[in-house]
Amino acid sequence: MLQNTDERLPLHARLRDALASRIASLEWEAGQTIPSEQVLTREYGVSTNTVRKAVEQLMREGLLERRQGSGTFVRRPSFDGSLFRWFNFKDAASNAGKTVPESRLLKREIMEPDAEVAAALRLPPGAQVLKVLRLRLWAGEPAISEDLFLPLPRFARFADLPEAEIGPLLYPVYEREFGQVVAAVEDELSLGHADATRAALLNVPVGDPIIVVERTSMDANGAPIDWRRAYGRGDRFRYKVRLT
């Protein structure tokens, strides 16, 4: 039965939400096959067509993938290097899958979020966040400075995790240490100018143009996991789109 789903939605959309919740809770791990259409049909008391529509939607969203002759598997989209697609660091767009960016955690502090951060993370009044100042490098060159905000108490242990255990990629840490699976990200770009702090971090003159990327990372149900404001060098900005 489809419990704890929005009854106003079509049946296949409710089933999609139910399956997404099971993916988000790590009931099915990355690379693991999900139950067959026949099993899901019996389990939820719906038609095969409803199951197919729900599974196809999750495939379009990148949470599942079908392997010919093997079944349907849980997929973990990789977004960790995707910020670099906005910048031309050693041809970051073509090498993102080959070169892992370096990462340095410069500062971690617990604080009360401002209105913008609280709204982005959908936090109640009085909530706290862990703010992380992070510098990302591409082939040893400063590339992106980030202010990362993690909701507490969910990510409380992140404040004390040794940097060696965190490594350059955050999303695997979210899943391994906190059971949080990033299923989608949303980026918003704007133009700014480097203040003294960003200029020193990015090795550019004060006042130089910088690109500001505000990113929300979300789970399979669309709930925010983290929010960040990333600053990248304007002279490295790149944007390419093909419309058909």
Sequence and secondary structure as in RCSB ss.txt:
>XXXX:A:sequence
MLQNTDERLPLHARLRDALASRIASLEWEAGQTIPSEQVLTREYGVSTNTVRKAVEQLMREGLLERRQGSGTFVR
RPSFDGSLFRWFNFKDAASNAGKTVPESRLLKREIMEPDAEVAAALRLPPGAQVLKVLRLRLWAGEPAISEDLFL
PLPRFARFADLPEAEIGPLLYPVYEREFGQVVAAVEDELSLGHADATRAALLNVPVGDPIIVVERTSMDANGAPI
DWRRAYGRGDRFRYKVRLT
>XXXX:A:secstr
   SS TTS HHHHHHHHHHHHHHTTSS TT B   HHHHHHHHT  HHHHHHHHHHHHHTTSEEEETTTEEEE 
    TTGGGGGB SSSHHHHTTT   EEEEEEEEEE   HHHHHHHT  TT  EEEEEEEEEETTEEEEEEEEEE
ETTTTGGGGTS HHHH S SHHHHHHHH     EEEEEEEEEE  HHHHHHHT  TT EEEEEEEEEE TTS EE
EEEEEEEEGGGB       
